[in-house]
């Protein structure tokens, strides 16, 4: 399968407006994030607070319509701030499971490839050892997450996401 562009924020910066934040206020926390268009693409930005039992921010893309059956992974063009992030993917079969890959992009724009066979299943922050395997043909959406007690401001910039 040749690379297939899922999101290109450099060519379509308005696409960032369709992404939605899902932060720890859903469980009583006070962290905040947003996904915004930037000159270089888009940015997942905000502030993680550990107050009131919180500690995470996440953002999700709108529902994907592409069938990723022939893909082996994603190629992301990212620029980070030194913090640790997660790529998250959700499938029809997984329900409330997220399939995650660890990311720590450098401060310069860098292409990062995430093979699907490296994704690990999680539910509400805990690893799920007996989860069904990740199914690329059943991907509903994807996104990014910052957690792991990384309090303070953050900024992850995204230029492009491709299936490869």
MARTIMAR-655778 format. One record per residue (C-alpha): residue number from 1; residue in one letter; x, y, z. Coordinates in Angstrom, 1 decimal. Layout:
+------+------+--------+--------+--------+
! resi ! resn !     xx !     yy !     zz !
+------+------+--------+--------+--------+
!  NUM !    A !      X !      Y !      Z !
...
+------+------+--------+--------+--------+
This chain:
+------+------+--------+--------+--------+
! resi ! resn !     xx !     yy !     zz !
+------+------+--------+--------+--------+
!    1 !    X !    0.0 !    0.0 !    0.0 !
!    2 !    X !    1.5 !    3.4 !   -1.0 !
!    3 !    X !    1.4 !    6.0 !    1.8 !
!    4 !    X !   -2.1 !    7.4 !    2.2 !
!    5 !    X !   -2.5 !   10.8 !    3.9 !
!    6 !    X !   -5.1 !   10.8 !    6.6 !
!    7 !    X !   -4.4 !   14.4 !    7.8 !
!    8 !    X !   -2.2 !   17.1 !    6.3 !
!    9 !    X !   -2.5 !   20.2 !    8.5 !
!   10 !    X !    0.1 !   22.0 !    6.3 !
!   11 !    X !   -2.3 !   21.9 !    3.3 !
!   12 !    X !   -5.6 !   22.0 !    5.3 !
!   13 !    X !   -5.1 !   23.9 !    8.6 !
!   14 !    X !   -8.8 !   24.2 !    9.0 !
!   15 !    X !   -9.0 !   20.4 !    9.6 !
!   16 !    X !   -7.7 !   21.1 !   13.2 !
!   17 !    X !  -11.2 !   22.5 !   14.1 !
!   18 !    X !  -12.8 !   19.1 !   13.7 !
!   19 !    X !  -10.6 !   17.5 !   16.4 !
!   20 !    X !  -12.0 !   17.5 !   20.0 !
!   21 !    X !  -10.4 !   17.6 !   23.4 !
!   22 !    X !  -11.2 !   15.1 !   26.1 !
!   23 !    X !   -9.4 !   16.0 !   29.3 !
!   24 !    X !   -9.5 !   15.0 !   32.9 !
!   25 !    X !  -12.5 !   17.2 !   33.9 !
!   26 !    X !  -14.6 !   14.2 !   32.8 !
!   27 !    X !  -13.4 !   12.6 !   36.1 !
!   28 !    X !  -13.1 !   15.8 !   38.3 !
!   29 !    X !   -9.7 !   17.1 !   37.2 !
!   30 !    X !   -8.9 !   20.6 !   36.0 !
!   31 !    X !   -6.5 !   20.1 !   33.1 !
!   32 !    X !   -7.3 !   21.8 !   29.8 !
!   33 !    X !   -6.2 !   21.3 !   26.2 !
!   34 !    X !   -7.0 !   22.5 !   22.7 !
!   35 !    X !   -6.1 !   21.5 !   19.1 !
!   36 !    X !   -5.4 !   24.5 !   17.0 !
!   37 !    X !   -4.2 !   25.4 !   13.5 !
!   38 !    X !   -0.7 !   26.9 !   13.4 !
!   39 !    X !    1.7 !   28.2 !   10.8 !
!   40 !    X !    3.4 !   24.8 !   10.6 !
!   41 !    X !    0.3 !   22.6 !   10.8 !
!   42 !    X !   -1.6 !   22.0 !   14.0 !
!   43 !    X !   -0.8 !   21.9 !   17.7 !
!   44 !    X !   -2.1 !   19.9 !   20.7 !
!   45 !    X !   -1.5 !   22.3 !   23.5 !
!   46 !    X !   -2.7 !   23.1 !   27.0 !
!   47 !    X !   -1.8 !   22.5 !   30.6 !
!   48 !    X !   -1.9 !   19.3 !   32.7 !
!   49 !    X !   -2.9 !   19.7 !   36.3 !
!   50 !    X !   -2.5 !   17.0 !   39.0 !
!   51 !    X !   -5.1 !   18.8 !   41.2 !
!   52 !    X !   -8.4 !   17.1 !   42.1 !
!   53 !    X !   -7.2 !   13.7 !   41.0 !
!   54 !    X !   -6.5 !   14.8 !   37.4 !
!   55 !    X !   -3.5 !   14.5 !   35.2 !
!   56 !    X !   -4.3 !   14.0 !   31.5 !
!   57 !    X !   -5.3 !   15.8 !   28.4 !
!   58 !    X !   -6.2 !   14.1 !   25.1 !
!   59 !    X !   -7.4 !   15.0 !   21.7 !
!   60 !    X !   -9.2 !   12.9 !   19.1 !
!   61 !    X !   -9.7 !   13.2 !   15.3 !
!   62 !    X !  -13.1 !   13.0 !   13.8 !
!   63 !    X !  -14.3 !    9.6 !   12.7 !
!   64 !    X !  -12.0 !    8.1 !   10.1 !
!   65 !    X !  -13.5 !    6.8 !    6.9 !
!   66 !    X !  -10.3 !    5.2 !    5.4 !
!   67 !    X !   -9.8 !    1.4 !    5.6 !
!   68 !    X !   -6.3 !    0.8 !    6.9 !
!   69 !    X !   -6.4 !   -2.9 !    6.1 !
!   70 !    X !   -3.3 !   -2.7 !    3.8 !
!   71 !    X !   -1.3 !   -0.4 !    6.1 !
!   72 !    X !    1.4 !   -1.6 !    8.5 !
!   73 !    X !    1.6 !    1.6 !   10.6 !
!   74 !    X !    1.4 !    5.4 !   10.7 !
!   75 !    X !    4.0 !    7.9 !    9.7 !
!   76 !    X !    3.7 !   11.1 !   11.8 !
!   77 !    X !    5.5 !   14.4 !   11.2 !
!   78 !    X !    5.8 !   15.9 !   14.7 !
!   79 !    X !    7.7 !   18.5 !   16.7 !
!   80 !    X !    7.7 !   18.1 !   20.5 !
!   81 !    X !    8.6 !   20.0 !   23.6 !
!   82 !    X !   10.6 !   17.3 !   25.5 !
!   83 !    X !    7.5 !   15.7 !   27.1 !
!   84 !    X !    6.2 !   12.2 !   26.6 !
!   85 !    X !    3.0 !   11.6 !   24.6 !
!   86 !    X !    1.0 !    8.7 !   23.4 !
!   87 !    X !   -0.5 !    8.1 !   20.0 !
!   88 !    X !   -3.9 !    6.6 !   20.6 !
!   89 !    X !   -6.1 !    4.6 !   18.2 !
!   90 !    X !   -9.6 !    3.3 !   18.7 !
!   91 !    X !  -11.3 !    0.4 !   16.8 !
!   92 !    X !  -14.8 !   -0.8 !   16.5 !
!   93 !    X !  -13.9 !   -4.1 !   18.2 !
!   94 !    X !  -12.0 !   -2.5 !   21.0 !
!   95 !    X !  -14.9 !   -0.4 !   22.4 !
!   96 !    X !  -13.4 !    1.5 !   25.3 !
!   97 !    X !   -9.9 !    0.3 !   24.6 !
!   98 !    X !   -7.3 !    2.5 !   23.2 !
!   99 !    X !   -4.3 !    1.1 !   21.4 !
!  100 !    X !   -1.3 !    3.2 !   22.2 !
!  101 !    X !    2.3 !    3.9 !   21.1 !
!  102 !    X !    4.8 !    6.0 !   23.1 !
!  103 !    X !    6.1 !    9.2 !   21.5 !
!  104 !    X !    8.7 !   11.6 !   22.6 !
!  105 !    X !    9.4 !   13.7 !   19.5 !
!  106 !    X !   12.4 !   16.1 !   19.4 !
!  107 !    X !   12.1 !   19.9 !   19.1 !
!  108 !    X !   12.7 !   19.8 !   15.4 !
!  109 !    X !   10.2 !   18.5 !   12.8 !
!  110 !    X !   10.8 !   14.8 !   12.6 !
!  111 !    X !    9.0 !   11.9 !   10.8 !
!  112 !    X !    8.2 !    9.1 !   13.2 !
!  113 !    X !    6.9 !    5.7 !   12.0 !
!  114 !    X !    4.6 !    3.7 !   14.4 !
!  115 !    X !    4.2 !    0.1 !   13.3 !
!  116 !    X !    0.7 !   -1.2 !   14.2 !
!  117 !    X !    2.2 !   -4.3 !   15.7 !
!  118 !    X !    3.9 !   -2.1 !   18.4 !
!  119 !    X !    0.5 !   -0.8 !   19.7 !
!  120 !    X !   -0.5 !   -1.8 !   23.2 !
!  121 !    X !   -4.0 !   -2.0 !   24.5 !
!  122 !    X !   -5.1 !    0.2 !   27.5 !
!  123 !    X !   -8.4 !    0.9 !   29.3 !
!  124 !    X !   -8.6 !    4.0 !   31.5 !
!  125 !    X !   -4.8 !    4.2 !   31.8 !
!  126 !    X !   -4.2 !    0.5 !   32.6 !
!  127 !    X !   -2.6 !   -2.0 !   30.3 !
!  128 !    X !   -5.1 !   -4.7 !   29.1 !
!  129 !    X !   -3.1 !   -7.9 !   28.6 !
!  130 !    X !   -6.0 !  -10.0 !   27.2 !
!  131 !    X !   -7.3 !   -7.4 !   24.7 !
!  132 !    X !   -8.1 !   -8.4 !   21.2 !
!  133 !    X !   -5.3 !   -7.6 !   18.7 !
!  134 !    X !   -5.3 !   -4.2 !   17.0 !
!  135 !    X !   -7.4 !   -4.4 !   13.8 !
!  136 !    X !   -6.4 !   -1.8 !   11.2 !
!  137 !    X !   -9.5 !   -2.4 !    9.2 !
!  138 !    X !  -11.7 !   -1.4 !   12.2 !
!  139 !    X !  -10.1 !    1.9 !   13.1 !
!  140 !    X !  -12.7 !    4.5 !   14.2 !
!  141 !    X !  -10.4 !    7.4 !   15.2 !
!  142 !    X !   -7.0 !    8.3 !   16.5 !
!  143 !    X !   -5.5 !   11.0 !   18.7 !
!  144 !    X !   -2.9 !   12.1 !   21.1 !
!  145 !    X !   -2.6 !   11.9 !   24.9 !
!  146 !    X !   -0.4 !   13.4 !   27.6 !
!  147 !    X !   -0.5 !   11.9 !   31.1 !
!  148 !    X !    1.9 !   10.1 !   33.4 !
!  149 !    X !    2.0 !   13.0 !   36.0 !
!  150 !    X !    3.6 !   15.5 !   33.6 !
!  151 !    X !    2.1 !   18.6 !   35.2 !
!  152 !    X !    2.5 !   22.0 !   33.4 !
!  153 !    X !    2.1 !   23.5 !   30.0 !
!  154 !    X !    2.7 !   21.3 !   26.9 !
!  155 !    X !    2.8 !   21.6 !   23.1 !
!  156 !    X !    2.9 !   18.8 !   20.5 !
!  157 !    X !    2.9 !   20.0 !   16.9 !
!  158 !    X !    1.6 !   17.9 !   14.1 !
!  159 !    X !    2.1 !   18.5 !   10.4 !
!  160 !    X !    1.0 !   15.3 !    8.8 !
!  161 !    X !   -0.4 !   11.8 !    9.5 !
!  162 !    X !   -0.1 !    9.1 !    6.9 !
!  163 !    X !   -1.0 !    5.4 !    6.8 !
!  164 !    X !    2.0 !    3.4 !    5.4 !
+------+------+--------+--------+--------+
